[in-house]
Amino acid sequence: MPQIKFSVVSGAVLAFLTSFDEIIVAMFVSGGDNSTLTRNMFNALRDQVDPTIAAISTIIVLITSVLLILTQYIGQPKSN
């Protein structure tokens, strides 16, 4: 049972983090005054190449990696 719980939590974290990277969904969902980070990044890339986009992408990858490592660390069985 603990392995199933850990797998479900890991899958939920991965799905949550992957949803930040979905530009296609963000293009259809956001409109008007509401705009997501990925849509702003995509629009900025169409206008000009800016190193800010690379920095934001690096931060997103780092956050994803740290959260996945934390879920792996938390999910390990405790040794007495």
WOZIQUI-V794877 format. One record per helix or strand of 2 or more residues. SS is the DSSP state (H for helix, E for strand). FROM is the first residue (numbers start at 0). LEN is the number of residues. If there is no record, write none. Layout:
SS&FROM&LEN, SS&FROM&LEN
This chain:
H&1&18, H&22&7, H&36&11, H&50&25
